[in-house]
Amino acid sequence: PWEAEVTERVKLTNYLQSYAGFSSVLVSYNGGKFTELEIRAHAQRGNPVILLQGSGRVSDKLAEDREFLMEFPSVRVAPAEGLALRRALVELGAIAEEDAS
């Protein structure tokens, strides 16, 4: 059932992006099998993903996987701390720079 939920979330995100001008960033902290499925699904569609390095498990595994990061340039790595996450969100245009202070 969780795999189906991942698929539906990705489809919904894509629908909202295509038809409603919705933008999104997937932020991954820690995670397991289904988190990895979701990260890969978003990355394959070119959706922005931020992996919080130092948060553990699948986020760290993919953050250290140079081949994965080269294949999916929409995936970024940031240290698992607030200011680094804010900087990454600003770089992606998800929040305004003044919101990042």
C-alpha positions as CSV (number, residue, x, y, z in Angstrom):
1,P,0.0,0.0,0.0
2,W,2.8,2.5,0.7
3,E,4.2,2.1,-2.8
4,A,0.8,3.1,-4.2
5,E,0.7,6.1,-2.0
6,V,4.1,7.3,-3.2
7,T,2.9,6.9,-6.8
8,E,-0.3,8.8,-6.1
9,R,1.6,11.7,-4.4
10,V,4.0,12.0,-7.3
11,K,1.1,12.0,-9.8
12,L,-0.8,14.6,-7.8
13,T,2.3,16.8,-7.6
14,N,2.9,16.6,-11.3
15,Y,-0.8,17.4,-12.0
16,L,-0.7,20.5,-9.7
17,Q,2.6,21.6,-11.4
18,S,1.2,21.2,-14.9
19,Y,-2.3,22.5,-14.5
20,A,-2.3,24.9,-11.5
21,G,1.2,26.4,-11.8
22,F,2.1,24.7,-8.5
23,S,5.7,24.5,-7.5
24,S,7.3,22.1,-5.0
25,V,10.5,21.0,-3.5
26,L,10.8,17.6,-1.9
27,V,13.0,17.8,1.2
28,S,14.3,14.4,2.5
29,Y,15.3,13.9,6.1
30,N,16.4,10.3,6.9
31,G,13.9,7.9,5.3
32,G,13.7,4.3,4.2
33,K,12.6,2.3,1.2
34,F,9.5,4.3,0.3
35,T,11.3,7.6,0.8
36,E,13.9,6.4,-1.7
37,L,11.1,5.5,-4.2
38,E,9.7,9.0,-3.8
39,I,13.0,10.7,-4.1
40,R,13.8,8.8,-7.3
41,A,10.4,9.4,-8.8
42,H,10.7,13.2,-8.3
43,A,14.3,13.2,-9.5
44,Q,13.3,11.3,-12.7
45,R,10.7,14.0,-13.5
46,G,13.3,16.8,-12.9
47,N,11.5,18.0,-9.8
48,P,13.7,19.7,-7.2
49,V,14.8,17.5,-4.3
50,I,17.0,18.5,-1.3
51,L,18.7,15.7,0.6
52,L,19.6,16.6,4.1
53,Q,23.0,15.1,4.6
54,G,23.7,14.0,8.2
55,S,20.0,13.1,8.8
56,G,20.6,9.4,8.3
57,R,19.6,6.4,6.2
58,V,18.5,6.9,2.6
59,S,19.0,10.7,2.6
60,D,22.7,10.1,3.5
61,K,23.0,7.2,1.1
62,L,21.8,9.2,-1.9
63,A,23.6,12.3,-0.8
64,E,26.9,10.4,-1.0
65,D,26.0,8.6,-4.3
66,R,27.9,10.7,-6.9
67,E,26.5,8.7,-9.8
68,F,22.9,9.4,-8.6
69,L,23.7,13.1,-8.2
70,M,25.3,13.4,-11.6
71,E,22.3,11.6,-13.2
72,F,19.8,13.8,-11.5
73,P,20.9,17.5,-11.4
74,S,17.6,18.6,-9.8
75,V,18.8,16.8,-6.6
76,R,20.8,19.0,-4.2
77,V,22.5,18.1,-1.0
78,A,22.5,20.4,2.1
79,P,23.7,19.7,5.6
80,A,20.9,18.8,8.0
81,E,20.7,22.2,9.7
82,G,18.3,25.1,9.3
83,L,20.5,27.7,7.7
84,A,21.8,25.3,5.0
85,L,18.3,24.2,4.2
86,R,17.2,27.8,3.9
87,R,20.1,28.6,1.5
88,A,19.2,25.6,-0.6
89,L,15.5,26.7,-0.8
90,V,16.6,30.2,-1.8
91,E,18.9,28.8,-4.6
92,L,15.9,26.8,-5.9
93,G,13.7,29.8,-5.8
94,A,11.3,28.2,-3.3
95,I,11.6,31.0,-0.9
96,A,12.6,34.6,-1.3
97,E,16.0,35.6,0.0
98,E,14.6,38.0,2.6
99,D,12.7,35.0,4.0
100,A,16.0,33.1,4.5
101,S,17.5,35.5,7.1
